[in-house]
Amino acid sequence: MKLYDELVARGLIAQVTNEEEIREMIDNGKATFYIGFDPTADSLHVGHFMALCLMKRLQMAGNRPIALIGGGTAMIGDPSGRTDMRSMMTQETIQHNCDCFKKQMERFIEFGEGKAMMVNNGDWLLNLNYVDFIREIGGCFSVNNMLRAECFKQRMEKGLSFLEFNYMPMQSYDFYYLFKHYGCNMQFGGNDQWSNMLGGTELIRKKLGKDAHAMTITLLLNSEGKKMGKTASGAVWLDPNKTSPFDFYQYWRNVGDEDVLKCIRMLTFLPMEEIDAMSDWKDAQLNTAKEILAFELTKLVHGEEEAVKAQTAAKALFVGGGDDANMPTTEISEDRLQDGNIGILNLMVACGLAPSNKQARQLVEQGGVFVNDEKVTAPTMLISREMLAEGVKIRKGKKVFHKAILA
């Protein structure tokens, strides 16, 4: 099976322009393509996973990835329907985040001369003169057509800010700039980006002629993939200092039965024949599939050694509740204690098991919190200094384990 057909079989392709040309370019390693990443944090999260895996697959076939960091567009908003301004980031913060992204991406793709590259659209957008920008590309965009775009139609009833209205021309300009300066002939993005991406393709053709080969692909479920990065207690990061390899493993081990094979197809590099053989798995076999998914993705992000540790720890906890050597652990400092104790709600928040005392209380009242394998029956429960000194094992629900220990 050639690469394009494999991407279709894995459920990664939703919409394309010029399908036969795209197929020929991808299959023969002729694509120089970009995918955009938002630098608003110093780590990627699992919502970026599909894009990273796609970049790896394409590079393995000889295509050249460009990771576009939105250092310029991040300063003015995003296309997700927000009307409020993001907090302004300094160039130093953006550069730090870019460096962190690149380090994480290097587990997936290879950077270097003639290989993958990382660029920041702040390098060209922030130096643009607005009048010159409008003169150069303003005539290429029909306001009537823009208002018919799905990304704008969804905002019209609640109110569409001029800030948001600028996003399509700016994102389109990114593709135009990359096409002219880096030979980028293809762009990838989620379904929610389709209108903006088409704008870039049309801008290139209007400015450079119909023979300019600019092509567009959207990824199936990529907009849902962005939601993958969020859980009830926060984000699932690729940085092991933010989300431990154990928690990362557990996140994928706990995906829904209806999603596990879809995730294996889209995100792992297992052969399609092996995955197809799982298509009729049911009940206990789905748990095996979840373990395969969790192990493969933890290995991809954190390495095989950490994946083995996480899998061993998870099995030990579920089978016997015993070995907690590799369990995620939070050190609790003395200054968090009051009269030698810390309340269970405060402890859960400190360990990242709940984003707030209110949600921690709800979990306790629903009977979903256990301390050293004993159900917590009251949200007023206190954990003593002596208990913390020995180490306290907290379980949230059936599958989330954490250890708290006195610093």
C-alpha positions as CSV (number, residue, x, y, z in Angstrom):
1,M,0.0,0.0,0.0
2,K,1.4,3.4,-1.0
3,L,1.5,6.2,1.5
4,Y,-1.5,8.2,0.4
5,D,-3.7,5.1,0.4
6,E,-2.4,4.2,3.8
7,L,-3.3,7.7,5.2
8,V,-6.8,7.2,3.8
9,A,-7.0,3.7,5.3
10,R,-5.9,5.0,8.7
11,G,-8.7,7.6,8.6
12,L,-6.4,10.6,8.4
13,I,-7.6,12.4,5.3
14,A,-10.9,14.3,5.3
15,Q,-10.8,16.7,2.4
16,V,-8.2,17.5,-0.3
17,T,-7.8,19.7,-3.3
18,N,-6.2,18.2,-6.5
19,E,-6.3,14.6,-5.1
20,E,-4.3,12.9,-7.9
21,E,-1.5,15.5,-7.8
22,I,-1.4,15.3,-4.0
23,R,-1.3,11.5,-4.2
24,E,1.6,11.6,-6.7
25,M,3.6,14.1,-4.7
26,I,3.2,12.4,-1.3
27,D,3.9,8.9,-2.7
28,N,7.0,10.1,-4.4
29,G,8.4,12.3,-1.7
30,K,7.9,15.5,-3.6
31,A,5.9,17.5,-1.0
32,T,7.3,20.3,1.1
33,F,4.4,20.8,3.5
34,Y,3.7,22.8,6.6
35,I,1.6,22.3,9.7
36,G,1.0,25.2,12.2
37,F,1.6,25.0,16.0
38,D,0.5,27.6,18.6
39,P,3.4,28.6,20.9
40,T,1.2,29.6,23.9
41,A,2.8,27.0,26.2
42,D,6.3,25.5,26.7
43,S,5.1,22.0,25.8
44,L,3.1,20.3,23.1
45,H,0.1,18.2,24.3
46,V,-1.6,15.1,23.1
47,G,-3.9,17.2,20.9
48,H,-0.9,17.8,18.7
49,F,-0.3,14.0,18.4
50,M,-2.0,13.5,15.0
51,A,0.0,16.3,13.4
52,L,3.3,15.0,14.7
53,C,2.6,11.4,13.6
54,L,1.6,12.6,10.2
55,M,4.8,14.7,9.9
56,K,6.8,11.6,10.8
57,R,5.0,9.4,8.2
58,L,5.5,11.9,5.4
59,Q,9.1,12.5,6.2
60,M,9.8,8.7,6.3
61,A,8.5,8.7,2.7
62,G,11.0,11.5,1.6
63,N,8.7,14.5,2.0
64,R,9.9,17.6,3.8
65,P,8.1,19.0,6.9
66,I,7.9,22.6,8.0
67,A,6.8,23.2,11.5
68,L,5.3,26.7,11.5
69,I,5.2,28.3,14.9
70,G,2.5,31.0,15.1
71,G,4.6,33.6,17.0
72,G,2.9,36.4,15.1
73,T,-0.7,35.2,14.9
74,A,-0.6,34.1,18.6
75,M,-0.3,37.8,19.4
76,I,-3.6,38.8,17.8
77,G,-6.0,35.9,18.4
78,D,-6.9,32.5,17.1
79,P,-9.5,31.0,14.7
80,S,-11.4,29.1,17.4
81,G,-14.2,31.6,18.0
82,R,-12.6,33.6,20.8
83,T,-13.2,37.3,21.0
84,D,-10.9,38.2,23.8
85,M,-7.3,39.1,23.3
86,R,-4.7,36.5,24.4
87,S,-2.2,37.7,27.0
88,M,0.8,39.2,25.2
89,M,3.9,37.1,25.1
90,T,7.4,38.5,24.9
91,Q,9.7,37.4,22.0
92,E,11.8,35.7,24.6
93,T,8.9,33.6,25.8
94,I,7.9,32.7,22.3
95,Q,11.5,31.6,21.5
96,H,11.6,29.5,24.7
97,N,8.4,27.8,23.7
98,C,9.7,27.2,20.2
99,D,12.9,25.6,21.6
100,C,10.8,23.3,23.8
101,F,8.6,22.4,20.8
102,K,11.6,21.6,18.6
103,K,13.1,19.4,21.3
104,Q,9.9,17.4,21.6
105,M,9.3,17.3,17.8
106,E,12.8,15.8,17.4
107,R,11.4,12.5,18.7
108,F,9.1,12.4,15.7
109,I,10.9,14.2,12.9
110,E,14.5,14.9,11.9
111,F,15.6,18.5,11.5
112,G,18.6,19.7,9.5
113,E,19.9,20.8,6.1
114,G,17.5,19.4,3.5
115,K,15.3,17.9,6.2
116,A,12.6,19.3,8.5
117,M,12.7,22.9,9.5
118,M,11.0,25.1,12.0
119,V,10.0,28.7,11.2
120,N,8.1,31.4,13.1
121,N,5.6,33.5,11.3
122,G,6.4,36.4,13.7
123,D,9.6,36.8,11.6
124,W,7.5,38.1,8.7
125,L,4.1,39.1,10.1
126,L,5.5,41.4,12.8
127,N,7.5,43.5,10.3
128,L,4.6,44.0,7.9
129,N,3.3,47.5,7.3
130,Y,-0.5,47.2,7.5
131,V,-1.2,49.5,4.5
132,D,1.3,47.6,2.4
133,F,-0.2,44.3,3.5
134,I,-3.7,45.3,2.5
135,R,-2.5,46.7,-0.8
136,E,-0.7,43.5,-1.6
137,I,-3.3,40.9,-0.8
138,G,-6.6,42.7,0.2
139,G,-7.9,42.6,-3.4
140,C,-7.5,38.8,-3.4
141,F,-10.2,38.3,-0.7
142,S,-14.0,38.7,-1.3
143,V,-15.8,39.7,1.9
144,N,-18.9,38.0,0.7
145,N,-17.0,34.7,0.3
146,M,-15.3,35.1,3.6
147,L,-18.7,35.6,5.4
148,R,-19.9,32.3,3.8
149,A,-16.9,30.4,5.3
150,E,-17.9,28.1,8.0
151,C,-15.4,29.5,10.5
152,F,-17.1,32.9,10.2
153,K,-20.7,31.7,9.8
154,Q,-20.5,30.1,13.2
155,R,-19.5,33.5,14.8
156,M,-22.0,35.8,13.0
157,E,-24.9,35.3,15.5
158,K,-22.7,35.9,18.6
159,G,-20.6,38.6,17.0
160,L,-17.6,38.5,14.7
161,S,-14.8,40.8,15.8
162,F,-12.5,42.6,13.3
163,L,-9.7,40.9,15.0
164,E,-11.0,37.5,14.0
165,F,-11.8,38.7,10.5
166,N,-8.1,39.4,10.0
167,Y,-7.1,35.8,10.8
168,M,-7.9,34.3,7.4
169,P,-5.8,36.8,5.4
170,M,-3.0,36.4,7.8
171,Q,-3.0,32.6,7.8
172,S,-3.3,32.7,4.0
173,Y,-0.3,35.0,3.8
174,D,1.7,32.4,5.8
175,F,1.2,29.8,3.1
176,Y,2.0,32.4,0.4
177,Y,5.2,33.4,2.2
178,L,6.3,29.8,2.7
179,F,5.5,29.0,-0.9
180,K,7.7,31.9,-2.2
181,H,10.6,31.6,0.3
182,Y,10.8,27.9,1.1
183,G,9.2,26.1,-1.8
184,C,6.3,24.9,0.4
185,N,3.7,23.4,-1.9
186,M,1.3,21.8,0.5
187,Q,-0.5,22.6,3.8
188,F,-2.1,20.4,6.3
189,G,-4.6,21.3,9.0
190,G,-7.8,20.3,10.8
191,N,-11.4,20.5,9.5
192,D,-11.9,23.7,11.4
193,Q,-9.1,25.3,9.3
194,W,-10.5,24.4,5.9
195,S,-11.7,27.8,4.9
196,N,-8.5,29.5,6.1
197,M,-6.4,27.0,4.2
198,L,-8.4,27.4,1.0
199,G,-7.7,31.1,1.3
200,G,-4.0,30.4,1.3
201,T,-4.2,28.2,-1.8
202,E,-6.3,30.8,-3.7
203,L,-4.0,33.6,-2.6
204,I,-1.0,31.8,-4.2
205,R,-2.9,31.2,-7.4
206,K,-4.1,34.8,-7.7
207,K,-0.8,36.3,-7.0
208,L,1.5,33.8,-8.8
209,G,-0.8,32.4,-11.5
210,K,-2.9,29.3,-12.0
211,D,0.1,27.2,-12.6
212,A,1.3,27.6,-9.1
213,H,1.0,24.2,-7.4
214,A,-0.4,24.9,-3.9
215,M,-2.4,22.2,-2.4
216,T,-4.5,21.7,0.7
217,I,-5.3,18.7,2.9
218,T,-7.3,18.5,6.1
219,L,-7.0,15.8,8.7
220,L,-10.0,13.8,9.8
221,L,-10.9,14.5,13.4
222,N,-8.0,16.9,13.9
223,S,-10.3,19.4,15.5
224,E,-11.4,16.6,17.9
225,G,-7.7,15.8,18.3
226,K,-7.2,19.2,19.8
227,K,-9.6,18.3,22.5
228,M,-7.6,15.2,23.3
229,G,-5.1,17.4,25.1
230,K,-7.6,18.2,27.9
231,T,-8.8,16.1,30.8
232,A,-10.9,17.0,33.8
233,S,-7.8,17.9,35.7
234,G,-5.9,19.8,33.1
235,A,-3.8,19.1,30.0
236,V,-1.9,16.0,29.0
237,W,1.5,17.2,28.0
238,L,4.4,15.6,26.1
239,D,6.8,17.1,28.6
240,P,7.5,14.5,31.3
241,N,7.9,17.2,33.9
242,K,4.3,18.3,33.2
243,T,2.7,14.8,32.6
244,S,4.7,11.9,33.9
245,P,5.2,8.9,31.5
246,F,3.0,6.9,33.9
247,D,0.1,9.4,33.6
248,F,0.7,9.6,29.9
249,Y,0.4,5.8,29.6
250,Q,-2.7,5.8,31.8
251,Y,-4.3,8.5,29.6
252,W,-4.2,6.3,26.6
253,R,-4.9,3.2,28.6
254,N,-8.2,4.8,29.6
255,V,-9.6,5.8,26.2
256,G,-13.1,4.7,25.4
257,D,-13.8,1.3,23.9
258,E,-15.3,3.0,20.8
259,D,-12.1,5.0,20.2
260,V,-9.2,2.6,20.8
261,L,-8.9,1.1,17.4
262,K,-9.4,4.5,15.7
263,C,-6.5,5.8,17.8
264,I,-4.3,2.8,17.0
265,R,-4.9,3.4,13.3
266,M,-4.3,7.1,13.4
267,L,-1.5,7.4,15.9
268,T,0.6,4.3,16.0
269,F,3.0,2.9,13.4
270,L,1.8,-0.7,13.7
271,P,1.3,-2.3,10.3
272,M,-2.3,-2.0,9.0
273,E,-2.5,-5.8,8.7
274,E,-1.9,-6.1,12.4
275,I,-4.4,-3.4,13.2
276,D,-7.1,-4.9,10.8
277,A,-6.7,-8.2,12.7
278,M,-8.0,-6.4,15.8
279,S,-11.1,-5.1,14.1
280,D,-13.4,-7.7,15.7
281,W,-11.9,-7.6,19.2
282,K,-14.4,-7.3,22.0
283,D,-14.7,-7.1,25.8
284,A,-11.4,-8.1,27.4
285,Q,-9.6,-8.0,24.1
286,L,-10.3,-4.3,23.9
287,N,-8.3,-3.9,27.2
288,T,-5.4,-5.6,25.4
289,A,-5.8,-3.1,22.5
290,K,-5.7,-0.2,25.0
291,E,-2.5,-1.5,26.5
292,I,-1.0,-1.8,23.0
293,L,-2.1,1.8,22.2
294,A,-0.7,3.2,25.5
295,F,2.6,1.3,25.2
296,E,3.2,2.3,21.6
297,L,2.5,6.0,22.2
298,T,4.4,6.2,25.4
299,K,7.4,4.6,23.7
300,L,7.1,7.1,20.8
301,V,7.2,10.1,23.2
302,H,9.2,9.0,26.1
303,G,11.2,6.0,24.9
304,E,10.9,2.3,25.3
305,E,12.4,2.2,28.8
306,E,9.9,4.6,30.2
307,A,7.1,2.8,28.4
308,V,8.1,-0.5,30.0
309,K,8.2,1.1,33.4
310,A,4.8,2.7,33.0
311,Q,3.2,-0.5,31.8
312,T,4.8,-2.6,34.6
313,A,3.6,-0.1,37.2
314,A,0.1,0.1,35.8
315,K,-0.3,-3.7,35.7
316,A,1.1,-4.0,39.3
317,L,-1.4,-1.5,40.6
318,F,-4.4,-3.0,38.8
319,V,-3.6,-6.6,39.6
320,G,-2.4,-6.3,43.2
321,G,-2.4,-2.7,44.1
322,G,1.3,-3.2,45.1
323,D,4.4,-1.8,43.5
324,D,4.2,2.0,43.4
325,A,7.8,2.6,42.5
326,N,6.9,4.2,39.2
327,M,3.7,5.8,40.3
328,P,3.4,9.6,39.8
329,T,4.5,11.3,43.0
330,T,4.1,14.8,44.4
331,E,6.2,16.1,47.3
332,I,4.2,18.1,49.8
333,S,6.2,20.7,51.6
334,E,5.8,21.5,55.3
335,D,4.4,25.0,54.6
336,R,1.3,23.3,53.0
337,L,0.4,21.7,56.4
338,Q,-1.7,23.3,59.0
339,D,-1.3,22.0,62.6
340,G,0.6,19.0,61.0
341,N,-2.2,18.1,58.6
342,I,-3.5,18.8,55.1
343,G,-7.1,18.3,54.0
344,I,-7.8,15.8,51.3
345,L,-9.3,18.4,49.0
346,N,-6.1,20.5,49.2
347,L,-4.0,17.4,48.7
348,M,-5.9,16.4,45.6
349,V,-5.4,19.8,44.1
350,A,-1.7,19.8,45.0
351,C,-1.3,16.5,43.3
352,G,-3.1,17.6,40.1
353,L,-6.0,15.2,40.7
354,A,-8.5,18.0,40.6
355,P,-8.3,21.6,39.3
356,S,-10.1,23.0,42.3
357,N,-11.3,22.2,45.8
358,K,-14.9,22.4,44.5
359,Q,-14.3,19.6,41.9
360,A,-12.2,17.6,44.5
361,R,-15.2,17.8,46.8
362,Q,-17.5,16.5,44.1
363,L,-15.3,13.5,43.5
364,V,-15.2,12.7,47.2
365,E,-19.0,13.1,47.6
366,Q,-19.5,10.8,44.6
367,G,-17.4,8.1,46.3
368,G,-14.6,8.2,43.8
369,V,-11.6,8.9,46.0
370,F,-9.6,6.4,48.0
371,V,-6.6,6.9,50.3
372,N,-4.4,3.9,50.9
373,D,-7.2,1.7,49.4
374,E,-9.8,3.1,51.8
375,K,-12.7,5.1,50.4
376,V,-12.8,8.7,51.6
377,T,-16.2,9.2,53.0
378,A,-16.0,12.9,54.0
379,P,-14.4,15.9,52.3
380,T,-13.1,17.1,55.6
381,M,-10.7,14.2,55.9
382,L,-7.2,15.2,57.1
383,I,-3.9,13.6,56.1
384,S,-1.3,13.8,58.8
385,R,2.4,14.6,58.6
386,E,3.1,11.0,59.7
387,M,1.0,9.6,56.9
388,L,2.8,11.8,54.3
389,A,6.2,10.8,55.7
390,E,5.4,7.2,54.9
391,G,3.8,8.0,51.6
392,V,0.1,8.3,50.9
393,K,-1.5,6.5,47.8
394,I,-4.5,8.3,46.4
395,R,-6.8,6.7,43.8
396,K,-9.3,8.7,41.8
397,G,-11.9,6.4,40.3
398,K,-10.8,3.0,39.2
399,K,-7.8,4.0,37.0
400,V,-5.9,7.1,38.3
401,F,-3.3,6.6,40.9
402,H,-1.0,9.1,42.6
403,K,1.4,9.1,45.6
404,A,1.9,12.1,47.9
405,I,5.0,12.2,50.2
406,L,6.4,14.7,52.6
407,A,9.2,16.7,51.0
